């Protein structure tokens, strides 16, 4: 029999906190006024009999007798509940425990708010400042099927809406029609698209730089070949009017071995950050976020779905906290 005390600024806030900490199965047994708003006594264990229900209600009454009980319950039953929630969303036990212990040290705020603050600050946010007088060549590097081209389409549409001048480019291989989606998107945006075959020379002039604010470069998904070509491009652009910025595309539904292989392969490149995709295809988004934290890799954007206008969101601490604690972005 577990009865937990949850406080909030008002009834709605308390109910939302109860659901966030204890899940949709949380049942309110009783409520009481608290010094900081409203206090609820909740349980996640359905009583098996009327006598057990009465015992739960008596326990709830005991919790409300002393405000200090709130701290007692938070520290004795809260940690395991929050840690279990983090683990269910993909965190390792060690990561979850360390984050919770840091949250407990923030004694001037509600434990759940403290956990959100700690978890939101774990991944770094990538910065994409303007480069006056130069063109940023943003190369999207990742395995086949992780959403590189779709991410390019979303990002290019976002930049165009922001008033940026954008060109598109792509590596081509022997696959027939592989670059057709990119070319179609370029026609839709009314922007130039340059396709580079295996033996094509790629330099700043071939990319149209300097000129546009950004050139978005799609790759083939064949990591070894793509990395080799990007290394050559970096050398070529070293003294030009363009700067190479590699963004890793990480599918949230991928296996950790795939991320590790990409991290290792890309270690020779100027990686500025990453874009996390496929968040709508996993219930454990914290797994990829923890891998990103271990790599100390900044996150630029997060993607869930195929809508070009809505399904690419800028990385923020609030979004990170939601993914860790809720298992989804709000």
BELSUL-V399271 format. One record per backbone hydrogen bond with DSSP energy under -1.0 kcal/mol. NH is the residue of the N-H (numbers start at 1). CO is the residue of the C=O. E is the energy in kcal/mol with one decimal. If there is no record, write none. Layout:
NH	CO	E
NH	CO	E
This chain:
4	42	-3.2
6	40	-2.7
8	38	-2.3
14	10	-2.5
15	11	-2.6
16	12	-2.4
17	13	-2.3
18	14	-2.3
19	15	-2.2
20	16	-2.4
21	17	-2.5
22	18	-2.6
23	19	-1.9
26	23	-1.6
27	43	-2.8
29	41	-3.5
30	41	-1.1
32	39	-2.4
34	37	-2.5
37	34	-1.6
38	8	-2.9
39	32	-3.2
40	6	-3.4
41	30	-2.5
42	4	-2.9
43	27	-2.1
53	49	-1.9
54	50	-2.2
55	51	-1.8
56	52	-2.3
57	53	-2.2
58	54	-2.1
59	55	-2.2
60	56	-2.2
61	57	-2.2
62	58	-2.0
63	59	-1.9
64	60	-1.6
69	66	-1.8
70	67	-1.7
72	68	-1.7
73	69	-3.0
74	70	-2.3
75	71	-2.3
76	72	-1.7
77	73	-2.5
78	73	-1.7
81	77	-1.5
82	78	-2.6
83	79	-3.1
84	80	-2.3
85	81	-1.8
86	82	-2.5
87	83	-2.7
88	84	-2.4
89	85	-1.1
90	87	-1.7
91	86	-2.3
96	92	-2.5
97	93	-2.6
98	94	-2.3
99	95	-2.3
100	96	-2.3
101	97	-2.4
102	98	-1.9
103	99	-2.1
104	100	-2.3
106	103	-1.5
107	105	-1.6
109	106	-1.0
114	110	-2.7
115	111	-2.5
116	112	-2.3
117	113	-2.2
118	114	-2.5
119	115	-2.8
120	116	-2.4
121	117	-1.2
126	299	-2.6
134	131	-2.6
135	241	-2.2
136	213	-2.3
137	243	-3.1
138	215	-2.3
139	245	-1.7
140	217	-2.6
141	247	-2.3
146	143	-1.4
151	147	-2.3
152	148	-2.5
153	149	-2.4
154	150	-2.5
155	151	-2.9
156	152	-2.8
157	153	-2.1
158	154	-2.1
159	155	-2.5
160	156	-2.5
161	157	-2.2
162	158	-1.3
163	160	-1.7
164	159	-2.6
167	214	-2.2
168	192	-2.8
169	216	-2.6
170	194	-2.0
171	218	-2.3
172	196	-3.0
178	175	-1.3
180	177	-1.2
183	179	-2.2
184	180	-2.5
185	181	-2.2
186	182	-2.2
187	183	-1.9
188	184	-1.9
189	185	-2.3
190	186	-1.4
191	186	-2.3
194	168	-2.1
196	170	-2.9
200	197	-1.5
207	203	-1.6
208	205	-1.2
209	204	-3.2
213	165	-1.3
214	165	-1.9
215	136	-2.4
216	167	-2.5
217	138	-2.9
218	169	-2.8
223	221	-1.0
226	222	-2.9
227	223	-3.0
228	224	-1.9
229	225	-2.2
230	226	-2.4
231	227	-2.4
232	228	-1.8
233	229	-2.1
234	230	-2.5
235	231	-1.9
236	232	-2.0
237	233	-2.3
240	237	-1.9
243	135	-2.6
245	137	-3.1
246	270	-2.3
247	139	-3.1
248	273	-2.3
249	141	-2.8
250	275	-2.4
252	277	-3.2
254	251	-2.0
258	255	-1.3
259	255	-1.2
260	256	-2.5
261	257	-2.2
262	258	-1.9
263	259	-2.9
264	260	-2.2
265	261	-2.4
266	262	-2.5
267	264	-1.0
269	266	-2.1
271	269	-1.8
272	246	-2.3
273	246	-1.1
275	248	-2.8
276	301	-2.1
277	250	-2.6
279	303	-2.0
281	278	-2.0
286	89	-2.3
287	284	-1.3
289	285	-1.5
290	286	-2.6
291	287	-1.9
292	288	-2.2
293	289	-2.3
294	290	-2.4
295	291	-1.5
297	292	-2.1
299	124	-2.7
300	274	-3.2
301	274	-1.0
302	313	-2.4
303	276	-2.9
304	311	-1.2
311	307	-2.0
313	302	-2.9
315	300	-2.1
320	316	-2.1
321	317	-2.5
322	318	-2.0
323	319	-2.2
324	320	-2.4
325	321	-2.8
326	322	-2.9
327	322	-1.1
328	322	-1.0
